[in-house]
Amino acid sequence: MGIAHWDEVEKGREERGQMAGTWSSLGTAAGSWRAGASRIELAPGEQPTPPHVHGDSEEIFYVLGGSGLTLLDDKAYEIRAGDCIVYKNFHEAHTIRAGDDGLDVIAFGPREYLGSGELPRGRTMWSITGFIEVQKGHPWDREPRLEWPAPEAERPATIVNVQDVEPQVRGGRRRRDLAGAAGSRWTGLKHIEMDAGTLSGPPHVHSAEEEIFVVLEGGGTLELTPPGLGAEPEAQPVRRGSVVARPPGTGVAHAFRAGESGMALIAWGSREPNDICWYPRSRKIYWTGVDVVGRIEQLDYWDGEELE
């Protein structure tokens, strides 16, 4: 059903040189396709990766708890619970480090797949103008030790806290576009709070965009509406720590409904410009790339067809 819980996802401990951390692949456990969501739990002083830059993928981190630092090239900045951090592709080399109370984050981003072919017997890979030698070992073993600078007095615009972003309020729900406020270009992260009995939004299904949701507080149900005229939603319980993956093109519409204590969640999406979003209750279609919403008459596939 595309639902996992972070307490039930296998944890992997990574320690190599200066790097250390405990990882949980939440997206994979929930059945995501090309979208990634990894929980990274750090003890005081731990740093999970070397400073790195992605060529294709924009990363967004959400801080669940604790505090620490993030590095952007040669400058460090303080981060804390409720922060959204956007790491743009082809921008600063980045990593994080836990403070005295540890650090707990979720890292979201599309998975990168290198379009290359390997020749395993000769240990080479094709390149545009030649070939690349494939070496044994791990690239982190060649990383020089990182000396962290003192944090800067002011944080950059790519770090925002949920409390500092003005919500859009509508019918018992408060939506904050965290990633938009932090300057994301290719992906999105929203923080959604719902009063008891409130839907997160209209039930909908995407043709191209993949979404991952993580319940932060409270609980309720995930409502999944199968395709077909007059189909009724099926409710699945969710609670704090539930992770829901909604791959594109399933035909199954989704929405969350808050329980008696309300619900808060974060929603990550891949922002595909060619995405078409279908709303089965209102029979609307949203062509997201051109920002056009319209209503159509839904028909059976064979309606009006004359077959010989």
C-alpha positions as CSV (number, residue, x, y, z in Angstrom):
1,M,0.0,0.0,0.0
2,G,3.1,2.3,0.0
3,I,3.2,2.8,3.8
4,A,6.1,2.2,6.1
5,H,6.9,3.4,9.7
6,W,10.3,4.7,10.6
7,D,10.5,2.5,13.7
8,E,10.2,-0.6,11.5
9,V,12.7,0.4,8.8
10,E,16.0,-1.3,9.0
11,K,18.8,1.0,10.2
12,G,22.4,0.8,8.8
13,R,25.4,2.1,10.6
14,E,28.1,3.8,8.5
15,E,31.5,4.6,9.9
16,R,34.4,5.5,7.6
17,G,37.2,7.9,8.5
18,Q,35.7,11.1,9.9
19,M,32.2,10.1,8.7
20,A,29.7,8.3,10.9
21,G,25.9,8.1,11.2
22,T,22.9,5.8,11.3
23,W,20.8,5.7,8.1
24,S,17.3,4.5,7.3
25,S,16.0,4.4,3.7
26,L,12.4,5.5,4.3
27,G,11.5,6.0,0.7
28,T,12.6,2.5,-0.3
29,A,10.7,1.0,2.6
30,A,7.6,2.8,1.5
31,G,7.9,1.7,-2.1
32,S,9.1,4.9,-3.8
33,W,10.3,4.7,-7.4
34,R,12.8,7.4,-8.3
35,A,12.4,9.5,-5.1
36,G,14.6,9.2,-2.1
37,A,14.0,9.9,1.6
38,S,16.6,8.9,4.1
39,R,16.5,9.4,7.8
40,I,20.0,10.2,9.2
41,E,20.5,10.0,13.0
42,L,23.7,11.5,14.4
43,A,25.2,11.3,17.8
44,P,26.9,14.4,19.1
45,G,29.8,15.5,16.9
46,E,29.0,13.0,14.1
47,Q,29.2,14.0,10.4
48,P,27.5,11.6,8.0
49,T,29.2,12.5,4.6
50,P,32.1,14.5,3.2
51,P,31.2,17.8,1.7
52,H,29.7,17.0,-1.7
53,V,27.8,18.6,-4.7
54,H,25.1,16.9,-6.8
55,G,25.1,17.3,-10.5
56,D,21.4,16.6,-11.2
57,S,19.6,16.2,-7.8
58,E,18.5,19.0,-5.6
59,E,18.5,17.9,-2.0
60,I,16.1,19.1,0.8
61,F,16.8,18.3,4.5
62,Y,14.2,18.6,7.2
63,V,15.4,18.7,10.8
64,L,13.3,16.4,13.0
65,G,15.2,17.1,16.2
66,G,18.4,18.1,17.8
67,S,20.7,20.8,16.5
68,G,24.0,21.2,14.8
69,L,25.8,22.8,11.8
70,T,25.6,22.7,8.1
71,L,28.6,23.4,5.9
72,L,28.2,25.4,2.6
73,D,31.6,25.5,1.0
74,D,33.9,27.1,3.6
75,K,31.2,28.5,5.9
76,A,29.1,26.9,8.7
77,Y,25.6,27.7,9.8
78,E,23.6,26.6,12.8
79,I,20.6,24.3,12.2
80,R,17.8,23.2,14.6
81,A,14.5,21.3,14.8
82,G,11.9,22.5,12.3
83,D,14.5,23.8,9.8
84,C,14.2,23.2,6.0
85,I,17.6,23.3,4.2
86,V,17.7,23.5,0.4
87,Y,21.0,22.3,-1.2
88,K,20.8,23.3,-4.8
89,N,22.5,21.2,-7.5
90,F,25.7,22.6,-9.0
91,H,26.0,24.9,-5.9
92,E,27.9,24.7,-2.6
93,A,29.6,21.6,-1.3
94,H,27.6,20.7,1.7
95,T,27.3,18.3,4.7
96,I,26.1,18.5,8.3
97,R,27.4,17.8,11.8
98,A,25.5,17.1,15.0
99,G,25.7,19.4,18.0
100,D,25.9,18.4,21.7
101,D,22.3,17.1,21.7
102,G,22.7,15.0,18.5
103,L,20.9,15.6,15.2
104,D,18.0,13.8,13.5
105,V,17.2,14.8,9.8
106,I,15.3,13.5,6.8
107,A,17.1,14.0,3.5
108,F,14.8,14.1,0.4
109,G,15.9,14.1,-3.2
110,P,15.5,12.4,-6.6
111,R,17.8,9.4,-7.0
112,E,20.5,9.9,-9.5
113,Y,21.3,7.2,-12.1
114,L,24.6,7.7,-14.0
115,G,24.1,7.0,-17.7
116,S,27.2,5.0,-18.2
117,G,28.4,1.5,-19.0
118,E,31.0,-0.5,-17.1
119,L,33.4,-3.1,-18.5
120,P,33.9,-5.2,-15.4
121,R,36.8,-7.4,-16.6
122,G,39.0,-4.4,-17.6
123,R,37.6,-2.3,-14.7
124,T,36.9,0.7,-17.0
125,M,33.8,2.9,-17.8
126,W,33.0,4.8,-21.0
127,S,33.4,8.6,-21.1
128,I,32.7,11.2,-23.7
129,T,36.3,11.4,-25.0
130,G,37.8,8.3,-23.6
131,F,37.5,6.0,-20.6
132,I,37.6,6.1,-16.8
133,E,39.5,3.6,-14.7
134,V,37.3,1.9,-12.0
135,Q,39.3,1.7,-8.7
136,K,38.8,-0.6,-5.8
137,G,38.0,0.8,-2.4
138,H,35.7,3.7,-1.3
139,P,36.1,7.3,-2.4
140,W,35.6,8.5,1.2
141,D,39.0,7.0,2.1
142,R,40.7,9.7,0.1
143,E,38.9,12.6,2.0
144,P,41.2,14.9,3.9
145,R,40.0,15.7,7.5
146,L,37.5,18.5,7.6
147,E,38.1,21.3,10.1
148,W,34.8,23.0,10.8
149,P,34.8,26.8,11.0
150,A,32.8,28.7,13.6
151,P,29.2,29.3,12.6
152,E,28.3,32.5,10.8
153,A,26.1,35.1,12.7
154,E,23.4,35.1,10.0
155,R,22.0,32.1,8.1
156,P,21.6,32.1,4.3
157,A,18.2,32.3,2.6
158,T,18.4,28.6,1.8
159,I,17.7,27.8,5.5
160,V,14.2,28.5,6.9
161,N,12.4,27.4,10.0
162,V,8.8,26.3,9.9
163,Q,7.9,28.9,12.5
164,D,9.2,31.7,10.3
165,V,7.2,30.8,7.2
166,E,3.7,32.3,6.9
167,P,1.1,29.6,6.4
168,Q,-1.7,29.6,3.9
169,V,-4.8,29.0,5.9
170,R,-7.9,27.3,4.4
171,G,-10.7,25.3,6.1
172,G,-8.9,24.0,9.2
173,R,-5.5,23.4,7.5
174,R,-2.3,25.4,7.5
175,R,0.2,24.9,4.6
176,R,3.7,26.2,4.6
177,D,5.8,26.1,1.4
178,L,9.1,25.6,3.1
179,A,11.2,24.7,0.1
180,G,9.7,27.6,-1.9
181,A,10.6,30.0,0.9
182,A,14.2,28.5,0.9
183,G,14.6,29.0,-2.9
184,S,14.2,25.5,-4.2
185,R,14.2,25.2,-8.0
186,W,13.4,21.6,-8.9
187,T,11.6,20.0,-5.9
188,G,9.2,21.0,-3.2
189,L,8.6,20.5,0.5
190,K,5.5,21.6,2.3
191,H,4.6,21.5,6.0
192,I,0.8,20.8,6.5
193,E,-1.1,21.1,9.8
194,M,-4.7,19.8,9.9
195,D,-7.4,20.2,12.6
196,A,-9.4,17.1,13.6
197,G,-11.4,15.6,10.7
198,T,-9.8,17.9,8.1
199,L,-8.4,16.6,4.8
200,S,-4.9,17.6,3.8
201,G,-6.2,18.7,0.4
202,P,-8.5,17.5,-2.4
203,P,-7.9,13.8,-3.3
204,H,-5.7,13.7,-6.4
205,V,-3.4,11.6,-8.5
206,H,-0.3,12.6,-10.4
207,S,0.7,11.4,-13.9
208,A,4.4,12.3,-13.5
209,E,5.2,13.7,-10.1
210,E,6.2,11.4,-7.3
211,E,5.4,12.4,-3.7
212,I,6.6,11.2,-0.3
213,F,4.9,12.1,3.0
214,V,6.1,11.8,6.6
215,V,3.7,12.2,9.5
216,L,5.3,14.4,12.2
217,E,2.5,14.7,14.8
218,G,-0.8,13.3,15.6
219,G,-2.5,10.7,13.4
220,G,-5.4,9.9,11.2
221,T,-5.9,8.0,8.0
222,L,-4.6,7.9,4.4
223,E,-7.5,7.8,2.0
224,L,-6.8,6.0,-1.3
225,T,-9.5,6.2,-4.0
226,P,-9.1,3.6,-6.8
227,P,-9.9,4.7,-10.4
228,G,-13.4,4.4,-11.8
229,L,-16.6,6.3,-11.7
230,G,-18.1,6.4,-8.2
231,A,-15.2,4.6,-6.5
232,E,-15.1,5.0,-2.7
233,P,-11.9,5.7,-0.8
234,E,-10.2,3.1,1.3
235,A,-8.8,4.3,4.6
236,Q,-5.4,3.2,6.1
237,P,-4.3,4.3,9.5
238,V,-1.2,6.6,9.9
239,R,0.5,8.0,12.9
240,R,3.7,9.9,13.8
241,G,6.5,8.2,11.9
242,S,4.4,6.9,9.1
243,V,6.0,7.3,5.7
244,V,3.8,7.2,2.6
245,A,5.2,7.0,-1.0
246,R,2.9,7.9,-3.9
247,P,4.6,7.0,-7.2
248,P,3.1,8.6,-10.3
249,G,0.7,7.1,-12.8
250,T,-1.0,4.7,-10.3
251,G,-4.5,6.1,-11.0
252,V,-5.2,5.9,-7.3
253,A,-6.0,9.3,-5.7
254,H,-4.7,10.1,-2.2
255,A,-5.4,12.5,0.6
256,F,-4.9,12.5,4.4
257,R,-7.6,13.0,7.0
258,A,-6.6,14.1,10.5
259,G,-7.9,12.1,13.5
260,E,-9.2,13.5,16.8
261,S,-5.8,15.0,17.8
262,G,-5.2,16.6,14.4
263,M,-2.2,15.8,12.2
264,A,1.0,17.5,11.0
265,L,3.0,16.1,8.1
266,I,5.6,17.1,5.5
267,A,5.1,16.4,1.8
268,W,8.0,16.2,-0.6
269,G,7.4,16.3,-4.4
270,S,9.5,16.1,-7.6
271,R,7.8,19.1,-9.4
272,E,7.6,17.5,-12.8
273,P,6.8,20.3,-15.4
274,N,4.9,17.8,-17.6
275,D,2.7,16.5,-14.7
276,I,-1.0,16.3,-15.1
277,C,-3.0,16.1,-11.9
278,W,-6.5,14.6,-11.7
279,Y,-9.1,15.3,-9.0
280,P,-11.8,12.6,-9.2
281,R,-14.3,14.3,-6.8
282,S,-14.6,17.5,-8.8
283,R,-13.5,16.0,-12.1
284,K,-10.9,18.7,-12.6
285,I,-7.5,18.4,-14.4
286,Y,-4.5,20.5,-13.5
287,W,-1.9,20.9,-16.2
288,T,0.9,22.0,-13.8
289,G,3.5,23.0,-16.3
290,V,1.3,25.7,-17.8
291,D,-0.7,26.4,-14.6
292,V,-4.1,25.7,-16.1
293,V,-7.0,24.0,-14.3
294,G,-10.1,22.8,-16.2
295,R,-13.0,20.4,-15.8
296,I,-13.8,17.5,-18.2
297,E,-16.6,15.0,-18.6
298,Q,-15.3,11.6,-17.6
299,L,-16.4,8.8,-20.0
300,D,-16.0,5.1,-20.4
301,Y,-13.1,4.2,-22.7
302,W,-15.5,2.7,-25.3
303,D,-18.1,5.5,-25.1
304,G,-19.1,6.7,-28.6
305,E,-16.9,4.1,-30.4
306,E,-18.3,2.2,-33.2
307,L,-16.6,-1.1,-33.9
308,E,-17.1,-3.1,-37.1
